[in-house]
Amino acid sequence: MEPDLHTLAYFSRNAIDGPDGLKQAEIEKILATARANNSKLNVTGALLVSGGCFAQVLEGPLEAVETLFEQIECDPRHRNVTILHFKPAATRNFGDWAMAYAGDRAEARAETGSGVDLEGLFAHPGLIEGEQAGRDIVRVMSDLIHRTERAQI
Ligand SMILES: Cc1cc2nc3c(=O)[nH]c(=O)nc-3n(C[C@H](O)[C@H](O)[C@H](O)COP(=O)(O)O)c2cc1C
């Protein structure tokens, strides 16, 4: 039991420019930084990169999550950062990952049967609102990460 545990999920538009190889390299950099920093902060989570969008879940002590998010929010590599969910949590969904990674849109599409349309979210993030939707996003990302072999510590 972690009394201070909070989960934050957001959605943003990828603003990384350039050829695919460079974009991928930039994402690798983000993951390397995230994994190094988040471990120190006792923050775990997942990053979903899909075409022109990011979705990320951060979970950890309230202050660490807030401070980290404020920093991430200002990163010029994305824009239109929209919080989908920010709540106290009983348990971690990504306890094994400083920052898990899922990078394929097809897998997000395959998840639509489970109640949340991630494709729809990417197209119309404004439509995702309310507590249930926020929780669903975290759950869908969790399912996705736990099923993708590319998820790693
Ligand atoms: C989509 C996205 C997700 C990010 N996620 C994290 C993260 O989980 N942890 C982190 O430390 N930095 C993350 N960053 C990078 C931060 O914005 C920032 O560059 C970094 O924290 C700076 O760390 P440094 O001072 O150690 O270089 C992310 C950036 C982007 C664009």
The ligand as a Gaussian input file, in Angstrom:
#p B3LYP/6-31G(d) Opt

LIG

0 1
 C        6.081000      12.530000     -24.726000
 C        7.188000      12.769000     -23.743000
 C        7.264000      11.984000     -22.600000
 C        8.280000      12.189000     -21.669000
 N        8.327000      11.415000     -20.545000
 C        9.280000      11.630000     -19.630000
 C        9.311000      10.871000     -18.428000
 O        8.485000       9.997000     -18.172000
 N       10.318000      11.144000     -17.541000
 C       11.265000      12.104000     -17.771000
 O       12.137000      12.299000     -16.940000
 N       11.249000      12.830000     -18.906000
 C       10.284000      12.620000     -19.842000
 N       10.271000      13.376000     -20.975000
 C       11.355000      14.338000     -21.204000
 C       11.154000      15.598000     -20.396000
 O       10.261000      16.454000     -21.060000
 C       12.488000      16.347000     -20.182000
 O       13.136000      16.489000     -21.408000
 C       13.387000      15.553000     -19.274000
 O       12.709000      15.202000     -18.091000
 C       14.642000      16.365000     -18.922000
 O       15.436000      15.543000     -18.139000
 P       17.001000      15.846000     -17.921000
 O       17.023000      17.166000     -17.213000
 O       17.484000      14.697000     -17.083000
 O       17.607000      15.862000     -19.301000
 C        9.251000      13.196000     -21.908000
 C        9.143000      13.984000     -23.056000
 C        8.140000      13.779000     -23.972000
 C        8.054000      14.636000     -25.191000

